[in-house]
């Protein structure tokens, strides 16, 4: 069952936002995590998310995390999006056909370089 978990965090700068995203995505079952620019809550969606483990990981990295809500994701929206994708016209595709390799040209070997002016040789 897909879930949407909203957790309130204490993020003040970009570094703590990156820590929160890294901790959230590292938990098993998480498919996506989003943290809006001007708001503190993080929205995590996934299947079979362990909310307690997720909150604990966020508390370890950020010192404050509070679960706001845990809701199942509506399957209707997902099914509607799949139907819309099926009804879309296929995009133009480019096919690369592998043909014969270009011809290779064989050149006569170059004569060896012989310069006797070098005192080392």
Biopython code that builds the backbone (N, CA, C, O; Angstrom):
import numpy as np
from Bio.PDB.StructureBuilder import StructureBuilder

atoms = [
    (1, "UNK", "N", (0.846, -1.181, 0.000)),
    (1, "UNK", "CA", (0.000, 0.000, 0.000)),
    (1, "UNK", "C", (0.889, 1.241, 0.000)),
    (1, "UNK", "O", (1.786, 1.376, 0.832)),
    (2, "UNK", "N", (0.632, 2.127, -0.927)),
    (2, "UNK", "CA", (1.400, 3.363, -1.009)),
    (2, "UNK", "C", (0.937, 4.325, 0.076)),
    (2, "UNK", "O", (-0.250, 4.440, 0.379)),
    (3, "UNK", "N", (1.923, 5.011, 0.649)),
    (3, "UNK", "CA", (1.643, 5.963, 1.714)),
    (3, "UNK", "C", (2.257, 7.309, 1.392)),
    (3, "UNK", "O", (3.237, 7.416, 0.654)),
    (4, "UNK", "N", (1.645, 8.336, 1.974)),
    (4, "UNK", "CA", (2.204, 9.674, 1.919)),
    (4, "UNK", "C", (2.388, 10.124, 3.363)),
    (4, "UNK", "O", (1.422, 10.237, 4.117)),
    (5, "UNK", "N", (3.633, 10.379, 3.738)),
    (5, "UNK", "CA", (3.962, 10.760, 5.109)),
    (5, "UNK", "C", (4.438, 12.204, 5.099)),
    (5, "UNK", "O", (5.303, 12.574, 4.306)),
    (6, "UNK", "N", (3.872, 13.017, 5.982)),
    (6, "UNK", "CA", (4.282, 14.407, 6.117)),
    (6, "UNK", "C", (4.930, 14.560, 7.485)),
    (6, "UNK", "O", (4.324, 14.245, 8.509)),
    (7, "UNK", "N", (6.181, 15.050, 7.492)),
    (7, "UNK", "CA", (6.939, 15.210, 8.732)),
    (7, "UNK", "C", (7.428, 16.641, 8.821)),
    (7, "UNK", "O", (8.017, 17.170, 7.878)),
    (8, "UNK", "N", (7.176, 17.269, 9.976)),
    (8, "UNK", "CA", (7.613, 18.637, 10.206)),
    (8, "UNK", "C", (9.054, 18.606, 10.698)),
    (8, "UNK", "O", (9.390, 17.857, 11.615)),
    (9, "UNK", "N", (9.902, 19.424, 10.083)),
    (9, "UNK", "CA", (11.325, 19.450, 10.404)),
    (9, "UNK", "C", (11.754, 20.851, 10.821)),
    (9, "UNK", "O", (11.014, 21.822, 10.665)),
    (10, "UNK", "N", (12.958, 20.927, 11.349)),
    (10, "UNK", "CA", (13.552, 22.231, 11.634)),
    (10, "UNK", "C", (14.732, 22.421, 10.689)),
    (10, "UNK", "O", (15.871, 22.092, 11.020)),
    (11, "UNK", "N", (14.443, 22.953, 9.517)),
    (11, "UNK", "CA", (15.485, 23.207, 8.526)),
    (11, "UNK", "C", (15.601, 24.711, 8.321)),
    (11, "UNK", "O", (14.608, 25.410, 8.121)),
    (12, "UNK", "N", (16.836, 25.187, 8.377)),
    (12, "UNK", "CA", (17.052, 26.626, 8.263)),
    (12, "UNK", "C", (17.926, 27.000, 7.081)),
    (12, "UNK", "O", (17.818, 28.103, 6.545)),
    (13, "UNK", "N", (18.784, 26.090, 6.676)),
    (13, "UNK", "CA", (19.689, 26.407, 5.585)),
    (13, "UNK", "C", (19.719, 25.264, 4.575)),
    (13, "UNK", "O", (19.080, 24.230, 4.769)),
    (14, "UNK", "N", (20.459, 25.464, 3.512)),
    (14, "UNK", "CA", (20.507, 24.485, 2.423)),
    (14, "UNK", "C", (21.202, 23.194, 2.854)),
    (14, "UNK", "O", (20.862, 22.112, 2.376)),
    (15, "UNK", "N", (22.164, 23.309, 3.746)),
    (15, "UNK", "CA", (22.886, 22.129, 4.216)),
    (15, "UNK", "C", (21.959, 21.189, 4.992)),
    (15, "UNK", "O", (22.017, 19.974, 4.806)),
    (16, "UNK", "N", (21.114, 21.737, 5.852)),
    (16, "UNK", "CA", (20.185, 20.896, 6.606)),
    (16, "UNK", "C", (19.105, 20.318, 5.695)),
    (16, "UNK", "O", (18.605, 19.223, 5.955)),
    (17, "UNK", "N", (18.738, 21.030, 4.641)),
    (17, "UNK", "CA", (17.775, 20.499, 3.670)),
    (17, "UNK", "C", (18.367, 19.278, 2.961)),
    (17, "UNK", "O", (17.683, 18.276, 2.752)),
    (18, "UNK", "N", (19.633, 19.377, 2.598)),
    (18, "UNK", "CA", (20.296, 18.265, 1.923)),
    (18, "UNK", "C", (20.400, 17.061, 2.859)),
    (18, "UNK", "O", (20.219, 15.924, 2.424)),
    (19, "UNK", "N", (20.690, 17.300, 4.134)),
    (19, "UNK", "CA", (20.753, 16.214, 5.121)),
    (19, "UNK", "C", (19.400, 15.527, 5.249)),
    (19, "UNK", "O", (19.318, 14.300, 5.308)),
    (20, "UNK", "N", (18.336, 16.332, 5.291)),
    (20, "UNK", "CA", (16.992, 15.776, 5.434)),
    (20, "UNK", "C", (16.628, 14.909, 4.235)),
    (20, "UNK", "O", (16.082, 13.819, 4.400)),
    (21, "UNK", "N", (16.923, 15.382, 3.041)),
    (21, "UNK", "CA", (16.611, 14.610, 1.839)),
    (21, "UNK", "C", (17.404, 13.311, 1.803)),
    (21, "UNK", "O", (16.869, 12.262, 1.445)),
    (22, "UNK", "N", (18.673, 13.380, 2.172)),
    (22, "UNK", "CA", (19.526, 12.195, 2.156)),
    (22, "UNK", "C", (19.029, 11.168, 3.175)),
    (22, "UNK", "O", (18.999, 9.972, 2.883)),
    (23, "UNK", "N", (18.644, 11.623, 4.361)),
    (23, "UNK", "CA", (18.149, 10.708, 5.394)),
    (23, "UNK", "C", (16.815, 10.097, 4.988)),
    (23, "UNK", "O", (16.577, 8.915, 5.236)),
    (24, "UNK", "N", (15.947, 10.882, 4.370)),
    (24, "UNK", "CA", (14.619, 10.389, 3.995)),
    (24, "UNK", "C", (14.700, 9.365, 2.875)),
    (24, "UNK", "O", (14.013, 8.345, 2.918)),
    (25, "UNK", "N", (15.517, 9.619, 1.890)),
    (25, "UNK", "CA", (15.606, 8.717, 0.746)),
    (25, "UNK", "C", (16.335, 7.429, 1.120)),
    (25, "UNK", "O", (16.169, 6.407, 0.454)),
    (26, "UNK", "N", (17.131, 7.471, 2.169)),
    (26, "UNK", "CA", (17.883, 6.295, 2.587)),
    (26, "UNK", "C", (17.059, 5.222, 3.263)),
    (26, "UNK", "O", (17.560, 4.114, 3.457)),
    (27, "UNK", "N", (15.826, 5.494, 3.628)),
    (27, "UNK", "CA", (14.966, 4.526, 4.311)),
    (27, "UNK", "C", (14.323, 3.608, 3.281)),
    (27, "UNK", "O", (13.918, 4.055, 2.207)),
    (28, "UNK", "N", (14.229, 2.319, 3.612)),
    (28, "UNK", "CA", (13.627, 1.346, 2.695)),
    (28, "UNK", "C", (12.167, 1.675, 2.418)),
    (28, "UNK", "O", (11.425, 2.063, 3.320)),
    (29, "UNK", "N", (11.767, 1.519, 1.174)),
    (29, "UNK", "CA", (10.379, 1.717, 0.777)),
    (29, "UNK", "C", (10.069, 3.112, 0.280)),
    (29, "UNK", "O", (8.980, 3.346, -0.245)),
    (30, "UNK", "N", (10.991, 4.045, 0.430)),
    (30, "UNK", "CA", (10.737, 5.426, 0.012)),
    (30, "UNK", "C", (10.960, 5.532, -1.496)),
    (30, "UNK", "O", (12.019, 5.170, -2.009)),
    (31, "UNK", "N", (9.941, 6.037, -2.196)),
    (31, "UNK", "CA", (10.039, 6.250, -3.636)),
    (31, "UNK", "C", (10.430, 7.680, -3.965)),
    (31, "UNK", "O", (11.215, 7.918, -4.883)),
    (32, "UNK", "N", (9.882, 8.639, -3.213)),
    (32, "UNK", "CA", (10.207, 10.037, -3.477)),
    (32, "UNK", "C", (10.066, 10.849, -2.201)),
    (32, "UNK", "O", (9.305, 10.501, -1.298)),
    (33, "UNK", "N", (10.813, 11.930, -2.151)),
    (33, "UNK", "CA", (10.746, 12.856, -1.028)),
    (33, "UNK", "C", (10.802, 14.260, -1.598)),
    (33, "UNK", "O", (11.579, 14.539, -2.512)),
    (34, "UNK", "N", (9.974, 15.146, -1.054)),
    (34, "UNK", "CA", (9.976, 16.521, -1.544)),
    (34, "UNK", "C", (9.948, 17.474, -0.362)),
    (34, "UNK", "O", (9.229, 17.275, 0.617)),
    (35, "UNK", "N", (10.749, 18.507, -0.489)),
    (35, "UNK", "CA", (10.863, 19.524, 0.544)),
    (35, "UNK", "C", (10.717, 20.858, -0.150)),
    (35, "UNK", "O", (11.574, 21.246, -0.944)),
    (36, "UNK", "N", (9.631, 21.568, 0.142)),
    (36, "UNK", "CA", (9.381, 22.818, -0.544)),
    (36, "UNK", "C", (10.348, 23.891, -0.057)),
    (36, "UNK", "O", (10.867, 23.819, 1.057)),
    (37, "UNK", "N", (10.575, 24.867, -0.895)),
    (37, "UNK", "CA", (11.604, 25.872, -0.633)),
    (37, "UNK", "C", (11.325, 26.694, 0.622)),
    (37, "UNK", "O", (12.236, 26.914, 1.421)),
    (38, "UNK", "N", (10.107, 27.146, 0.812)),
    (38, "UNK", "CA", (9.833, 28.061, 1.914)),
    (38, "UNK", "C", (9.103, 27.412, 3.095)),
    (38, "UNK", "O", (8.746, 28.102, 4.050)),
    (39, "UNK", "N", (8.882, 26.119, 3.041)),
    (39, "UNK", "CA", (8.153, 25.446, 4.116)),
    (39, "UNK", "C", (9.017, 24.367, 4.749)),
    (39, "UNK", "O", (9.922, 23.829, 4.111)),
    (40, "UNK", "N", (8.730, 24.054, 6.010)),
    (40, "UNK", "CA", (9.517, 23.072, 6.745)),
    (40, "UNK", "C", (9.095, 21.622, 6.544)),
    (40, "UNK", "O", (9.966, 20.754, 6.600)),
    (41, "UNK", "N", (7.827, 21.293, 6.316)),
    (41, "UNK", "CA", (7.476, 19.868, 6.239)),
    (41, "UNK", "C", (8.057, 19.174, 5.007)),
    (41, "UNK", "O", (8.159, 19.762, 3.930)),
    (42, "UNK", "N", (8.427, 17.929, 5.192)),
    (42, "UNK", "CA", (8.909, 17.094, 4.101)),
    (42, "UNK", "C", (7.817, 16.079, 3.794)),
    (42, "UNK", "O", (7.238, 15.489, 4.706)),
    (43, "UNK", "N", (7.537, 15.878, 2.513)),
    (43, "UNK", "CA", (6.533, 14.912, 2.082)),
    (43, "UNK", "C", (7.247, 13.718, 1.475)),
    (43, "UNK", "O", (7.983, 13.851, 0.497)),
    (44, "UNK", "N", (7.026, 12.562, 2.056)),
    (44, "UNK", "CA", (7.680, 11.340, 1.613)),
    (44, "UNK", "C", (6.606, 10.377, 1.133)),
    (44, "UNK", "O", (5.633, 10.128, 1.845)),
    (45, "UNK", "N", (6.772, 9.838, -0.059)),
    (45, "UNK", "CA", (5.833, 8.852, -0.579)),
    (45, "UNK", "C", (6.580, 7.568, -0.880)),
    (45, "UNK", "O", (7.740, 7.579, -1.292)),
    (46, "UNK", "N", (5.888, 6.466, -0.665)),
    (46, "UNK", "CA", (6.497, 5.177, -0.935)),
    (46, "UNK", "C", (5.583, 4.053, -0.528)),
    (46, "UNK", "O", (4.449, 4.275, -0.104)),
    (47, "UNK", "N", (6.078, 2.857, -0.659)),
    (47, "UNK", "CA", (5.287, 1.676, -0.359)),
    (47, "UNK", "C", (5.904, 0.955, 0.831)),
    (47, "UNK", "O", (7.071, 0.565, 0.794)),
    (48, "UNK", "N", (5.115, 0.779, 1.885)),
    (48, "UNK", "CA", (5.582, 0.071, 3.072)),
    (48, "UNK", "C", (6.638, 0.840, 3.846)),
    (48, "UNK", "O", (7.611, 0.245, 4.310)),
    (49, "UNK", "N", (6.473, 2.131, 3.995)),
    (49, "UNK", "CA", (7.451, 2.957, 4.704)),
    (49, "UNK", "C", (7.319, 2.723, 6.203)),
    (49, "UNK", "O", (6.210, 2.720, 6.738)),
    (50, "UNK", "N", (8.440, 2.528, 6.877)),
    (50, "UNK", "CA", (8.461, 2.441, 8.334)),
    (50, "UNK", "C", (8.575, 3.874, 8.856)),
    (50, "UNK", "O", (9.655, 4.464, 8.842)),
    (51, "UNK", "N", (7.454, 4.424, 9.315)),
    (51, "UNK", "CA", (7.388, 5.823, 9.713)),
    (51, "UNK", "C", (8.261, 6.082, 10.936)),
    (51, "UNK", "O", (8.896, 7.132, 11.034)),
    (52, "UNK", "N", (8.295, 5.141, 11.859)),
    (52, "UNK", "CA", (9.096, 5.316, 13.071)),
    (52, "UNK", "C", (10.581, 5.383, 12.709)),
    (52, "UNK", "O", (11.309, 6.238, 13.214)),
    (53, "UNK", "N", (11.019, 4.493, 11.848)),
    (53, "UNK", "CA", (12.419, 4.493, 11.420)),
    (53, "UNK", "C", (12.756, 5.774, 10.661)),
    (53, "UNK", "O", (13.824, 6.353, 10.863)),
    (54, "UNK", "N", (11.858, 6.214, 9.795)),
    (54, "UNK", "CA", (12.055, 7.442, 9.034)),
    (54, "UNK", "C", (12.201, 8.636, 9.973)),
    (54, "UNK", "O", (13.110, 9.450, 9.810)),
    (55, "UNK", "N", (11.317, 8.737, 10.945)),
    (55, "UNK", "CA", (11.365, 9.848, 11.897)),
    (55, "UNK", "C", (12.634, 9.790, 12.733)),
    (55, "UNK", "O", (13.244, 10.824, 13.004)),
    (56, "UNK", "N", (13.040, 8.589, 13.147)),
    (56, "UNK", "CA", (14.255, 8.436, 13.938)),
    (56, "UNK", "C", (15.478, 8.879, 13.147)),
    (56, "UNK", "O", (16.350, 9.564, 13.682)),
    (57, "UNK", "N", (15.547, 8.494, 11.882)),
    (57, "UNK", "CA", (16.680, 8.890, 11.045)),
    (57, "UNK", "C", (16.731, 10.411, 10.872)),
    (57, "UNK", "O", (17.806, 11.010, 10.897)),
    (58, "UNK", "N", (15.566, 11.025, 10.699)),
    (58, "UNK", "CA", (15.528, 12.481, 10.540)),
    (58, "UNK", "C", (15.909, 13.179, 11.845)),
    (58, "UNK", "O", (16.557, 14.225, 11.820)),
    (59, "UNK", "N", (15.513, 12.612, 12.975)),
    (59, "UNK", "CA", (15.892, 13.204, 14.262)),
    (59, "UNK", "C", (17.392, 13.100, 14.500)),
    (59, "UNK", "O", (17.993, 14.007, 15.075)),
    (60, "UNK", "N", (17.995, 12.012, 14.068)),
    (60, "UNK", "CA", (19.440, 11.861, 14.232)),
    (60, "UNK", "C", (20.204, 12.914, 13.438)),
    (60, "UNK", "O", (21.220, 13.435, 13.899)),
    (61, "UNK", "N", (19.716, 13.218, 12.258)),
    (61, "UNK", "CA", (20.448, 14.158, 11.419)),
    (61, "UNK", "C", (20.056, 15.613, 11.662)),
    (61, "UNK", "O", (20.876, 16.507, 11.451)),
    (62, "UNK", "N", (18.826, 15.872, 12.101)),
    (62, "UNK", "CA", (18.367, 17.262, 12.232)),
    (62, "UNK", "C", (17.950, 17.672, 13.636)),
    (62, "UNK", "O", (17.672, 18.849, 13.865)),
    (63, "UNK", "N", (17.898, 16.758, 14.568)),
    (63, "UNK", "CA", (17.561, 17.015, 15.974)),
    (63, "UNK", "C", (16.076, 17.253, 16.233)),
    (63, "UNK", "O", (15.642, 17.143, 17.380)),
    (64, "UNK", "N", (15.280, 17.575, 15.209)),
    (64, "UNK", "CA", (13.849, 17.765, 15.437)),
    (64, "UNK", "C", (13.068, 17.253, 14.239)),
    (64, "UNK", "O", (13.304, 17.664, 13.103)),
    (65, "UNK", "N", (12.139, 16.355, 14.508)),
    (65, "UNK", "CA", (11.243, 15.850, 13.473)),
    (65, "UNK", "C", (9.958, 15.388, 14.148)),
    (65, "UNK", "O", (9.998, 14.656, 15.138)),
    (66, "UNK", "N", (8.839, 15.810, 13.619)),
    (66, "UNK", "CA", (7.538, 15.467, 14.191)),
    (66, "UNK", "C", (6.613, 15.002, 13.071)),
    (66, "UNK", "O", (6.468, 15.682, 12.054)),
    (67, "UNK", "N", (5.990, 13.845, 13.261)),
    (67, "UNK", "CA", (5.075, 13.302, 12.253)),
    (67, "UNK", "C", (3.789, 14.117, 12.270)),
    (67, "UNK", "O", (3.148, 14.269, 13.309)),
    (68, "UNK", "N", (3.427, 14.632, 11.116)),
    (68, "UNK", "CA", (2.199, 15.416, 10.994)),
    (68, "UNK", "C", (1.054, 14.529, 10.537)),
    (68, "UNK", "O", (-0.027, 14.560, 11.125)),
    (69, "UNK", "N", (1.280, 13.734, 9.487)),
    (69, "UNK", "CA", (0.212, 12.871, 8.989)),
    (69, "UNK", "C", (0.783, 11.701, 8.210)),
    (69, "UNK", "O", (1.871, 11.771, 7.639)),
    (70, "UNK", "N", (0.008, 10.617, 8.207)),
    (70, "UNK", "CA", (0.295, 9.437, 7.406)),
    (70, "UNK", "C", (-0.991, 9.085, 6.686)),
    (70, "UNK", "O", (-1.980, 8.720, 7.322)),
    (71, "UNK", "N", (-0.989, 9.191, 5.363)),
    (71, "UNK", "CA", (-2.192, 8.948, 4.573)),
    (71, "UNK", "C", (-1.892, 7.984, 3.436)),
    (71, "UNK", "O", (-0.795, 8.004, 2.877)),
    (72, "UNK", "N", (-2.858, 7.141, 3.090)),
    (72, "UNK", "CA", (-2.662, 6.305, 1.901)),
    (72, "UNK", "C", (-2.794, 7.162, 0.641)),
    (72, "UNK", "O", (-3.595, 8.095, 0.593)),
    (73, "UNK", "N", (-2.008, 6.836, -0.360)),
    (73, "UNK", "CA", (-2.079, 7.545, -1.628)),
    (73, "UNK", "C", (-3.272, 7.003, -2.403)),
    (73, "UNK", "O", (-3.489, 5.792, -2.465)),
    (74, "UNK", "N", (-4.039, 7.907, -2.990)),
    (74, "UNK", "CA", (-5.221, 7.496, -3.727)),
    (74, "UNK", "C", (-4.801, 6.801, -5.008)),
    (74, "UNK", "O", (-4.047, 7.351, -5.810)),
    (75, "UNK", "N", (-5.293, 5.596, -5.189)),
    (75, "UNK", "CA", (-4.949, 4.812, -6.377)),
    (75, "UNK", "C", (-5.640, 5.354, -7.621)),
    (75, "UNK", "O", (-5.179, 5.111, -8.736)),
    (76, "UNK", "N", (-6.739, 6.084, -7.447)),
    (76, "UNK", "CA", (-7.460, 6.615, -8.598)),
    (76, "UNK", "C", (-6.587, 7.571, -9.399)),
    (76, "UNK", "O", (-6.577, 7.533, -10.629)),
    (77, "UNK", "N", (-5.860, 8.424, -8.697)),
    (77, "UNK", "CA", (-5.021, 9.388, -9.388)),
    (77, "UNK", "C", (-3.927, 8.679, -10.165)),
    (77, "UNK", "O", (-3.598, 9.067, -11.286)),
    (78, "UNK", "N", (-3.377, 7.657, -9.576)),
    (78, "UNK", "CA", (-2.318, 6.910, -10.245)),
    (78, "UNK", "C", (-2.869, 6.218, -11.483)),
    (78, "UNK", "O", (-2.240, 6.235, -12.541)),
    (79, "UNK", "N", (-4.045, 5.608, -11.352)),
    (79, "UNK", "CA", (-4.656, 4.923, -12.489)),
    (79, "UNK", "C", (-5.022, 5.914, -13.590)),
    (79, "UNK", "O", (-4.860, 5.617, -14.774)),
    (80, "UNK", "N", (-5.518, 7.101, -13.200)),
    (80, "UNK", "CA", (-5.875, 8.108, -14.187)),
    (80, "UNK", "C", (-4.629, 8.577, -14.939)),
    (80, "UNK", "O", (-4.672, 8.779, -16.153)),
    (81, "UNK", "N", (-3.531, 8.748, -14.224)),
    (81, "UNK", "CA", (-2.298, 9.174, -14.887)),
    (81, "UNK", "C", (-1.809, 8.112, -15.860)),
    (81, "UNK", "O", (-1.315, 8.440, -16.939)),
    (82, "UNK", "N", (-1.941, 6.838, -15.486)),
    (82, "UNK", "CA", (-1.533, 5.763, -16.387)),
    (82, "UNK", "C", (-2.397, 5.747, -17.634)),
    (82, "UNK", "O", (-1.894, 5.539, -18.738)),
    (83, "UNK", "N", (-3.716, 5.969, -17.464)),
    (83, "UNK", "CA", (-4.611, 5.989, -18.613)),
    (83, "UNK", "C", (-4.291, 7.161, -19.533)),
    (83, "UNK", "O", (-4.351, 7.027, -20.756)),
    (84, "UNK", "N", (-3.953, 8.302, -18.954)),
    (84, "UNK", "CA", (-3.605, 9.461, -19.761)),
    (84, "UNK", "C", (-2.338, 9.190, -20.562)),
    (84, "UNK", "O", (-2.231, 9.573, -21.727)),
    (85, "UNK", "N", (-1.379, 8.524, -19.923)),
    (85, "UNK", "CA", (-0.142, 8.203, -20.620)),
    (85, "UNK", "C", (-0.399, 7.233, -21.771)),
    (85, "UNK", "O", (0.236, 7.329, -22.821)),
    (86, "UNK", "N", (-1.330, 6.299, -21.573)),
    (86, "UNK", "CA", (-1.655, 5.348, -22.628)),
    (86, "UNK", "C", (-2.344, 6.044, -23.792)),
    (86, "UNK", "O", (-2.113, 5.693, -24.949)),
    (87, "UNK", "N", (-3.193, 7.030, -23.496)),
    (87, "UNK", "CA", (-3.950, 7.724, -24.527)),
    (87, "UNK", "C", (-3.108, 8.750, -25.284)),
    (87, "UNK", "O", (-3.518, 9.214, -26.348)),
    (88, "UNK", "N", (-1.950, 9.107, -24.759)),
    (88, "UNK", "CA", (-1.103, 10.079, -25.434)),
    (88, "UNK", "C", (-0.588, 9.501, -26.743)),
    (88, "UNK", "O", (-0.394, 8.294, -26.890)),
    (89, "UNK", "N", (-0.373, 10.412, -27.691)),
    (89, "UNK", "CA", (0.231, 9.980, -28.941)),
    (89, "UNK", "C", (1.701, 9.673, -28.666)),
    (89, "UNK", "O", (2.355, 10.385, -27.903)),
    (90, "UNK", "N", (2.202, 8.648, -29.269)),
    (90, "UNK", "CA", (3.611, 8.339, -29.031)),
    (90, "UNK", "C", (4.503, 9.448, -29.580)),
    (90, "UNK", "O", (4.257, 10.006, -30.649)),
    (91, "UNK", "N", (5.527, 9.740, -28.826)),
    (91, "UNK", "CA", (6.457, 10.779, -29.245)),
    (91, "UNK", "C", (7.314, 10.252, -30.388)),
    (91, "UNK", "O", (7.478, 9.046, -30.571)),
    (92, "UNK", "N", (7.845, 11.182, -31.135)),
    (92, "UNK", "CA", (8.705, 10.800, -32.247)),
    (92, "UNK", "C", (9.951, 10.122, -31.703)),
    (92, "UNK", "O", (10.566, 10.596, -30.748)),
    (93, "UNK", "N", (10.306, 9.032, -32.310)),
    (93, "UNK", "CA", (11.483, 8.312, -31.866)),
    (93, "UNK", "C", (12.513, 8.305, -32.984)),
    (93, "UNK", "O", (12.180, 8.362, -34.167)),
    (94, "UNK", "N", (13.732, 8.237, -32.587)),
    (94, "UNK", "CA", (14.827, 8.187, -33.545)),
    (94, "UNK", "C", (15.408, 6.786, -33.503)),
    (94, "UNK", "O", (15.734, 6.264, -32.437)),
    (95, "UNK", "N", (15.528, 6.204, -34.643)),
    (95, "UNK", "CA", (16.101, 4.872, -34.712)),
    (95, "UNK", "C", (17.485, 4.968, -35.328)),
    (95, "UNK", "O", (17.703, 5.660, -36.322)),
    (96, "UNK", "N", (18.393, 4.268, -34.720)),
    (96, "UNK", "CA", (19.728, 4.180, -35.254)),
    (96, "UNK", "C", (19.903, 2.780, -35.823)),
    (96, "UNK", "O", (19.801, 1.786, -35.104)),
    (97, "UNK", "N", (20.161, 2.718, -37.095)),
    (97, "UNK", "CA", (20.336, 1.434, -37.737)),
    (97, "UNK", "C", (21.824, 1.165, -37.881)),
    (97, "UNK", "O", (22.595, 2.013, -38.331)),
    (98, "UNK", "N", (22.191, -0.012, -37.495)),
    (98, "UNK", "CA", (23.593, -0.397, -37.614)),
    (98, "UNK", "C", (23.805, -1.019, -38.989)),
    (98, "UNK", "O", (23.208, -2.042, -39.325)),
    (99, "UNK", "N", (24.638, -0.401, -39.751)),
    (99, "UNK", "CA", (24.944, -0.911, -41.069)),
    (99, "UNK", "C", (26.363, -1.436, -41.105)),
    (99, "UNK", "O", (26.962, -1.732, -40.072)),
    (100, "UNK", "N", (26.875, -1.542, -42.283)),
    (100, "UNK", "CA", (28.255, -1.999, -42.436)),
    (100, "UNK", "C", (29.191, -0.917, -41.905)),
    (100, "UNK", "O", (28.893, 0.272, -42.017)),
    (101, "UNK", "N", (30.312, -1.319, -41.331)),
    (101, "UNK", "CA", (31.255, -0.303, -40.853)),
    (101, "UNK", "C", (31.897, 0.402, -42.034)),
    (101, "UNK", "O", (31.967, -0.152, -43.131)),
    (102, "UNK", "N", (32.362, 1.620, -41.814)),
    (102, "UNK", "CA", (32.984, 2.344, -42.928)),
    (102, "UNK", "C", (34.246, 1.607, -43.375)),
    (102, "UNK", "O", (34.892, 0.928, -42.578)),
    (103, "UNK", "N", (34.583, 1.743, -44.629)),
    (103, "UNK", "CA", (35.762, 1.016, -45.121)),
    (103, "UNK", "C", (37.035, 1.522, -44.448)),
    (103, "UNK", "O", (37.173, 2.707, -44.147)),
    (104, "UNK", "N", (37.939, 0.609, -44.226)),
    (104, "UNK", "CA", (39.215, 0.968, -43.637)),
    (104, "UNK", "C", (40.252, 1.006, -44.745)),
    (104, "UNK", "O", (40.299, 0.127, -45.606)),
    (105, "UNK", "N", (41.058, 2.011, -44.709)),
    (105, "UNK", "CA", (42.071, 2.191, -45.727)),
    (105, "UNK", "C", (43.403, 1.677, -45.195)),
    (105, "UNK", "O", (43.777, 1.956, -44.056)),
    (106, "UNK", "N", (44.098, 0.939, -46.013)),
    (106, "UNK", "CA", (45.393, 0.389, -45.631)),
    (106, "UNK", "C", (46.467, 1.214, -46.323)),
    (106, "UNK", "O", (46.463, 1.361, -47.546)),
    (107, "UNK", "N", (47.366, 1.740, -45.544)),
    (107, "UNK", "CA", (48.453, 2.558, -46.078)),
    (107, "UNK", "C", (49.748, 1.765, -46.027)),
    (107, "UNK", "O", (49.901, 0.837, -45.233)),
    (108, "UNK", "N", (50.664, 2.150, -46.882)),
    (108, "UNK", "CA", (51.987, 1.520, -46.864)),
    (108, "UNK", "C", (52.706, 1.926, -45.580)),
    (108, "UNK", "O", (52.553, 3.061, -45.130)),
    (109, "UNK", "N", (53.488, 1.024, -44.979)),
    (109, "UNK", "CA", (54.169, 1.367, -43.731)),
    (109, "UNK", "C", (55.192, 2.471, -43.955)),
    (109, "UNK", "O", (55.822, 2.546, -45.010)),
    (110, "UNK", "N", (55.344, 3.299, -42.981)),
    (110, "UNK", "CA", (56.302, 4.403, -43.040)),
    (110, "UNK", "C", (57.705, 3.857, -42.788)),
    (110, "UNK", "O", (57.875, 2.918, -42.010)),
    (111, "UNK", "N", (58.690, 4.429, -43.429)),
    (111, "UNK", "CA", (60.071, 3.968, -43.182)),
    (111, "UNK", "C", (60.480, 4.352, -41.756)),
    (111, "UNK", "O", (60.018, 5.371, -41.243)),
    (112, "UNK", "N", (61.325, 3.567, -41.118)),
    (112, "UNK", "CA", (61.741, 3.891, -39.750)),
    (112, "UNK", "C", (62.520, 5.199, -39.710)),
    (112, "UNK", "O", (63.227, 5.562, -40.649)),
    (113, "UNK", "N", (62.368, 5.871, -38.618)),
    (113, "UNK", "CA", (63.023, 7.161, -38.438)),
    (113, "UNK", "C", (64.473, 6.920, -38.054)),
    (113, "UNK", "O", (64.763, 6.235, -37.073)),
    (114, "UNK", "N", (65.361, 7.479, -38.821)),
    (114, "UNK", "CA", (66.789, 7.303, -38.536)),
    (114, "UNK", "C", (67.472, 8.667, -38.601)),
    (114, "UNK", "O", (67.715, 9.206, -39.680)),
    (115, "UNK", "N", (67.760, 9.186, -37.481)),
    (115, "UNK", "CA", (68.488, 10.450, -37.383)),
    (115, "UNK", "C", (69.691, 10.196, -36.505)),
    (115, "UNK", "O", (69.550, 10.018, -35.295)),
    (116, "UNK", "N", (70.858, 10.176, -37.087)),
    (116, "UNK", "CA", (72.069, 9.827, -36.362)),
    (116, "UNK", "C", (72.706, 11.017, -35.672)),
    (116, "UNK", "O", (73.813, 10.904, -35.144)),
    (117, "UNK", "N", (72.029, 12.156, -35.665)),
    (117, "UNK", "CA", (72.604, 13.323, -35.043)),
    (117, "UNK", "C", (72.421, 13.344, -33.518)),
    (117, "UNK", "O", (72.983, 14.205, -32.842)),
    (118, "UNK", "N", (71.655, 12.420, -32.986)),
    (118, "UNK", "CA", (71.385, 12.383, -31.559)),
    (118, "UNK", "C", (72.551, 11.676, -30.872)),
    (118, "UNK", "O", (72.832, 10.528, -31.215)),
    (119, "UNK", "N", (73.248, 12.307, -29.915)),
    (119, "UNK", "CA", (74.417, 11.697, -29.287)),
    (119, "UNK", "C", (74.065, 10.587, -28.292)),
    (119, "UNK", "O", (74.932, 9.796, -27.921)),
    (120, "UNK", "N", (72.816, 10.521, -27.863)),
    (120, "UNK", "CA", (72.422, 9.515, -26.875)),
    (120, "UNK", "C", (72.322, 8.161, -27.528)),
    (120, "UNK", "O", (72.671, 7.159, -26.904)),
    (121, "UNK", "N", (71.867, 8.092, -28.740)),
    (121, "UNK", "CA", (71.696, 6.809, -29.418)),
    (121, "UNK", "C", (73.014, 6.394, -29.940)),
    (121, "UNK", "O", (73.128, 5.334, -30.556)),
]
sb = StructureBuilder()
sb.init_structure("model")
sb.init_model(0)
sb.init_chain("A")
sb.init_seg("    ")
for serial, (resi, resn, name, xyz) in enumerate(atoms, 1):
    if name == "N":
        sb.init_residue(resn, " ", resi, " ")
    sb.init_atom(name, np.array(xyz, "f"), 0.0, 1.0, " ", f" {name:<3s}", serial, name[0])
structure = sb.get_structure()
